[in-house]
Amino acid sequence: MSKFMNHIQAGALDLALDYALKSPAKNFQTLVDWAERFDIAGEYTNAIKVIRPIASDPQNTWNKFVVNLCDEVDHEVLKATVRNFFVNASLAGTRKQKESRRTYDCNVPWAILMDPTSACNLHCTGCWAAEYGNQLNMSYEQLDSIITQGNELGTYMFLYSGGEPLVRKQDIIRLCEAHPDCQFTAFTNGTLIDEAFAEDMLRVKNFIPAISVEGFEADTDFRRGEGTFAKVERAMAILRKRKLPFGISCCYTSKNTQMIGSEAYFDQMIAWGARFCWFFTYMPVGKEAVPQLMVSPEQRKFMYEQIRKFRETKPIFTLDFWNDGEYSQGCLAGGKVYLHINANGDYEPCAFIHYSDSNIREKTLLDALRSPLFKAYQAGQPWSENHLRPCPLLDRPDALIRAVESSGAHSTDLQNPEEVRDLAAKCEIPAARWAPVANELWACSHGDEPCKGCDAKRVMRR
């Protein structure tokens, strides 16, 4: 049972979900009516206003998404996801996070991303993870402690990366069992997902993988190694057979952007059975990085436009962690929405910012959030008033230099430490080239005057 719900509330939620799942196409709107009736304080009025027209229109893309989810995903897994993701992490947890922020005067994350291990069974082109080496691991007890500390602050969403996190899949399942009120996911290459692990997922119900795919076979195998694509498709087939939800994690580069942003690729993700896709752009992190894989301004704009277009027509939930900065009011990192803990236990503001002034062996989660580096992030956010330039590395490398140097943070790369000025230098020209494009897009969508290419004024969105 959720820590935020008593037995009566939890029972009422299960009854409502059971009712909706009997005939989702018919009962979707009724469920929204119930939500409005029970929202006595009006806390979710705005959300209900957004959902109601979707629920009332069977032809709406997101109505189809919800109905398909109910028809194609195991119902017990779906109910656990509603309890853990929507109630614990996104509703009640968010309230608790706000209280913690007021109490401690620091950022408190909605999600924590952590690396159980630096080991990986692949060696992908341009990936920084290999530079950590394969000898770093956090113990089960350390991972468990981070989750418990997060809960105390209001965090109930936990993500794993690496390395390849499923190298530690037994411990991951054990943590799911120990924390049944939390939602877990992992950025995984998918090659270690087998029938036995799928059965474990079906049993614990609170783990959803995000499988890394770089396009179709040629594009994926180019970066991840020959034969990887076939293994990934097998993993997705195993999950789909057991009605287990999964998503895709996709890195777009100068080599694959046209493919990643194509309608054919979006249709393929849906055909695979993916329910969501997290889009990342290539970041030149680490001394073995390949800056030539960074996208051009034209390619970044292409992804901005394609993802928004397909949100209206394709039943798959998507997030672009750079181009969607307007929805999060800028950068997500530094504990504002999430933080990263690497396999050596270093608290980092972001998975792409490998600098730290705190380690789990010396500081609690709260101590780290109040450390000079995380406070520098809190003070600097948003790094730009134009939220299409949200990143202190990719868009404002000067800001990253100030945050790292003023806090005394050090490079966490144990193999090849990289000075922050060397890292920032790789992004200076791309940032300068993106700025005018981002400014034009921002003015077009947020200005109150007509802009080039538009026939009418845009409504200001606050």
N, C-alpha and C positions, 0 to 999 in steps of 0.2 A: 504493500500500500504506500502511496505517496506520503512523504513527510508533511505535505501541504494540505492533505485531505484527510478527514476522518472517515470512519467506515461508511457512514451514511452518504457522504459526498462521493466517495469512491464508488459505492454501489450505484448511486444515481447516474454517475458518468458511464459506468459499464452498461446499465440498462439503456441509456440513450444511444450509446454506440451500437449495442446489439440491435436495437430497433432500426437504426439507420442502415446497418449492414444487411438487413433482411432484404431491402429493396432500395439501394442507394439512389437510383435515378428518381424514384418516387418520393423518398423521405428526406432528401437533402434540404429542401426548403423548410420542411417541418422542423428539422434540427436547428436551423437558423432561428425560427420562431421561438423555440424553447430557449435558446441561448439569450435571446433578447428579453424574454420573460424573466429569466433568472438573474439577469444583469441589473439588479435593483439599483446599484450605485452608479450605473451608467459608465462603468469603467471601460467597457469595450464597445461603446456606441460607434466610434469611427470604424473599427474593424468590421462590425456587423453591417454598416452601411456599404462597405466595399464588397462584402461577401454576398449580401442579399441579391443583387442583380445577377451574380454568377449562379447562385442556387436556383433562381427562377427561370433561367434560360438553358434548356437542354443542349442547344447548339453552341453555347459558349465554350471556348477552348478549355477553360479551367474547370467548368462543370464536367466536361468529358474526362479531364485529368483525375478529378476526385472520384468519379464513377468507376473509371478503369482501375484506380488504386484499390477501391473497395472490392471489385470483382476479381482482381488478379493477385492480391497480396494476402497471405495468411492472416485471418482475422484476429487471432490472438497477438500476433506480432504488430498488427496495425493498432490494436487497442493499447498495447504497451508503448508504442511510439507516440500516440496521442497523449497518454499520461505523462511520459517522460520528457518528450520534446516540447509539446505545446503547453502543458500545464506546469510541469516542474521547471524546465529550463527557460521557457519563453514568457510565461505569465507570472506565476508566483515567484520564480527565481529572479526575474527582472525587478520585481518590487524589493526583494531582499538585497539585491545588488545596489539599488539606489540608496537604501538605508545604510549599507556599508560604506558607500562613497561619502555620504554626509558625515558619518561617524569618524572615518579615518582620513578624509580629505585626500583621496587618491583614486586613481582609476581602479575599477573592479571588473574583471572580465566576464562576459557572457559565456565564453568558451575557453578552454585551455588545451593547447596543442602540445603534445609531449612525445619524445622519441624513446621508446623502450630500449632500442638498440641502434648502434651505428652500422651493424652488419647488413649486408644486402646480397642477394643471390644474382643481381644483375649489375652491369656497369654502364649506365646510360651516358651518352655523349652530353657534355656540358653540365652534368649533375655535380653539385658540390658535395653531396653526402659521402662519396668515396674518400674525400679529403680528410674526413674525421677519422678514417681508419675503421677497422671492423672489431675493435677490442672494447668499445665502450658500451656499457649496459647500465640501466637503472634497475635496482632490485625490485621484486614484487612489493616489498614493504615500503620502499620509497614512492613507487607509483600509487600505492594505496593511500599513503599519507597525503600526497598532493590532492587526490580526489576528496579526501575527508576535509582537508583545509579549504578546498574550493567550496564544498557544500556549506561550510560555516559562513562563507561570505555571500553565498547565493548562487554559486556556479554549479550547474548540473549537466552541462554539455562538455564532453571530453573527446578529443580527437587524437589519433596516433599517426605519427609519420616516422621517418627514419633517415637512413637505412630503410630496410623493409620491415615494417612492424610485425608482419605475420611470421617472421622468424621466431617471435615470442607468442605465438597464438595460444598456447596453453595458458600462459599468464593473463593474456587479454580476456579469454573466456572466464577465467577465475575472478578477474576484477568485475566483469559483468555480473557474475553471480553474487559477489560481495556487495555490489551497489545496484540493486535492481530498480531504484528510483532515478538512476542517471541514464542519459542517452550517450552511447558510444559510437564512434565511427573511426575509420582508418583510411589514410591515403595509401593504397597498396598497388603493387604492380599486378596483383591478381594471380600470379603463377603458383602460389602456395595454397590457393583455395581448392579444397577437394571435398569429396562426399562427407567425410567424417567431420570436417570443420563446418560444413553447411548444416549438418545435424546438430552440432553444438549451437550454432546461431539460432536455429529453430527452437531449441530448448530454452536458451537464455532470453531471447526475444528483444534485447536492447542493444544489438550491435548491427550497424549497417555499413558495408564497405563502400568506398569511393575508388573505383578501379581506374588506374592511369592508362589512358589510350591516347595515342598521338595521331589519330586519323585512321586511315585504312591500313592494310597490311604493310605496304612499302614504307609509309611514313612512320608507323610504329616500330617496325623492325630496323629502320634506319637509325633511330635513337636508342632503342632498347635491346637490340640484338636479334639475329635471325631466329625465327620460330616463336618469338614472344607473342605475336598476335594470335597465333593458333591456340596457345595456352590460355590467353585471356578470353577468347571466345568460348573455350571449354568451361572456364570458371563461370562465365555468365550463364551458360546453359545449365550448369549444376544449380545455380541460385534460382533461376527462372523455374526449373522443374519443381523446386520445393516451395515456390511462391514466396521467396524471400526478396525484400526490396534491396536495391543497390543503385548506386549512382556512378558517374564517371568523373574523373579528374583529368583535365585536358590542358596541356601547356601549348600555347600557340607561339610559333617562332617565325623568323623571316622565311623559313623553308616550307612551312605547312599552313600558313594562315588562310590562303584561298581555299584549301580543303577543309580546314576546321570550321570556317565560317560559311560553308556551302549548305544549301538546302539538303543535298544528298547526305551529308554527314549528320545533320540533325535528324533526318528520317532514319538513318542507320542506328543512331543511339536509341531512338524510340523502338525500332524493330528488335534491338538487342534486349529490350526490357528495362532500360535505365529510367529511373524516376527523376533524376536530377543530374546536372552537370556543373561542376565548379571549373571556371575558366581562369587560367593563370597566363600571364605573359612571361616570356623568358627573361630572367634576371642574371646579369653577369657576375654572379657571386663566386668567389674563390679564385685562386691563382690559375686554376685549370679551366676557367670559364672561357666561353667562345663568344665574344662580343658580337661577332658577325650574325649570331642567331637572334639578336635583339630585333624587334619589329620596327619598321619605319613608321612615321606619323600616319602615312596613308593606310598602312595595314592596321594600325591601332584604331583609326577611325572606321575602317571597314568592319572590324569586329564590334565596335560600338553600335553601328547601324544594323548589322545582321542580327545580333542577339536581341535587340529591341524589336525588330521586325518579327522574328520568329516567336517571341513571347506572345504575340497576338494570335498566332496560328498553329503553334506546335505544342502538344500536351507534354512538355517536359520542363521542370523548374530549372532555371539557369541563374548563375551569379558570375559576374566578371569582377574579380577582386580589385581591379584598377578602374575600369570604366563605369563601375556602379558606385563610385564614391559619393555621388549626390544623394544616394539613399541612406548612407551611413554618416552623412555630414563629414566626409573626409576619411582619413586613415583609420583603419580598424585596430591598429597594433598598439603596443605599449600598455595593454590591459584595458584600453577603451572598450573594445569588444573581445579581443583575445590577446594571448601572449604565447610564447613558445619556450619550452624547456628541452634542451638538447640531451643527448644520451649521457653526457658527462655531468648532468645536473645543473648546467648553467641556465639561469633565467635570462632569456633574450626577448626583446620587445616584439620580434617578428621572426618568422621562419626564414626570412631572407636577410635579416640583419644580425650577423654573427658577432655581436659585441655584448659584453655583460659586465656588471659590477657586483653580481650576487650569484651564489650557488646554493642548492638545496641542502648541502651538508653544513652550511654556515648560517643560512637565513630561512625563515619561514616564508610562505607565499606572501603574507601581508607585509613582512619586512622588505621583500623584493619590490613589491608594488610601491613602497614608500622610499625606495632607494633613489639616489641621484639620477640614474639613467631613466627610470620609469617616470620620475617627477619631471624630467626634462621633456619627455614625450607628452605628458599631461599638459605642461605649460605651452608647448609648441603647437599642439593640435587646435584647429586644423592647420596644416602646414601651408595651405593656400585657401583663399576665399573661393576660388574656383575649384569645386570638388571633383572636377574631371582631371585635376592635377593633385591627387591626394597623397602621393607617396614621397616621403622624405629622402628616398634614394633615387627612384626613377624620375621623379618630377622636381624635387628640390634638394639636390645633393649637398648644397651649401648648408641646409638645415640639419641634415644628418651629421655633417662634420661638427657643427656646433654642439649638438646633443651628446655625441660620443665624447668629444674632447672636454667639454665642460663638466661631464660626470666622472671622468677618469676611467671610463669603461675600457676593457681590453678585448682583443680579438679572441674568440673562442675556438678558432681553428687550430687544433693541436699539431697538425702536420705542417701547414703552411700559413702561419698567421699573416693576415692582410691588413695593412694600415688603412684606416678609414678614408684617408685622402686618396689613396690609390684606387680603392673601390669607387669612391665618388667620381673620380676623374673619368671612369668608363661611362658614366651616365650624363656628363655635362652636355655634350653635343646632342644626344638624343632628347634630353630634357628641353634644351633650347629650341629644338626643331618641333617638339610637340606643343610647346606653350601657345603659339599663335593659333594652331588648329583647335586646341582645347578651348581657348578663349572664344573663338568663333562659335563652337558648338554650345558653349555655356551661355553666350549672349543670345543665341537662337532659341534655346529652350527655356531660358529664365528671364530674358529681357522683356520689357513692356513696350518696346518699339519694334516695328517690322524690321526684319533683317534680310540680307541678300538670300534669295531663293525661297522666301516665305511670302505667302499671300496675305497673311493676317497677323495681328499682334499675338504674341504668346502670353498665356496667363502666367503670372508670377507664381512660382511654387516655393513656399517657405517650409 
